[in-house]
Amino acid sequence: MNKHHDRFPAVIGAMALLVAALAGTGVSRAFTVVARSRSEVSVGGKRLNEASSWLTAAIHEVHLLASDGASGDIFGSSVAVSGDTAVVGARSDDTSARFAGSAYVFVRSGGLTSQQAHLFASDGAYSDAFGVSVAVSGDTAVVGAWLDDTSAGANAGSVDQARRLA
C-alpha cells in the first residue's frame, strides 16, 4: 500500500465518495487520487486546484457514515460503486476482532441512500484488514483481506464474495 494512502485515508476516502456522488450526474471521468500532503492532492495527474473546475460543479448527494462507526475504523479506505450500490471498506473495524475490518453496502433508492448490509469475514481475526480493497458489480461484491492467515500461511491474504439476495 502506498505510504501516502496510509497517511491521508480521509482525503482519499472523501475523493472516492465524490466519485460515488457523481455516479448519477452524467459526469463521467476515471481518475486516480494521490495525496502527497494535506495541501497537495492531485486528481487524474492534475493538482486539485487545476482539476477543481469540474469537482466544484458536482452536486453533493450524500455523506455516507457507518451505522456503528468508531474512531480508528478507517471507514472509506476503499470505495467501489456500481449503479446505485456503493461498497465502502473499513479495514480496521473491530466488529469481529480487533482490526479485523469490515465493509458496508449502501444502496440509493428513490433519492435516498441507506446502509443495506455490514459485511465481515466469518473467520475474521486480529489485523486481517478485511475491507482494504472492495469491488462491486451488480449484486455481487468482493472484499479483500490482505493480512488474512490462510492455509497458505500467515498474512497470505484472501478475498470474500457476497451477493445480494432478492
Phi, psi and omega in degrees: 000142179297131182298331179289325178297319179295326183280332186227051182297329181293321179295312182292319178299318179296319179293321179295322177292331175297321176300318178298320179294329181283347189308320183258012187262355183089350176280123183231105179218140173254132181204166176246138178255129179232130177248114177267331176199173180298335182260353181236097177240133178243146179234121179059034178084359178248142176301149186307318181296332178281329183267357189288345182300317178276334178293318182287343178278349181289150177261123178288118183261323188203148174243108185272136176225146175289137181298333181238027184304145180219160178304133177088358180294334186058045175298131181097005180293339172213145182216137175223145181228136173218113182060238180262014181246133174237137174244129184237125179274148174225080193296347179242018178299143183258022185302310183259333177193162182302123180061020180292326179091165178198178176219149181241140178250125178243141179231134176265128179213127179060034179084355179249140176248130180222155177287127181255334183203153173237112184261138172208156182290134180296336179251026183306133181226169182314125171064028177293331183064037173301128183103359179296333175219143179220153173212152179215141175214116182060237182264009183243131176239144172236142185227127180269146175228087190293344180247018179293134175275125182233183177297342177282342178138178180294136178057029180290332179087158178203169175227132177252148179244139176229144180232135179291132177270142181292000000 
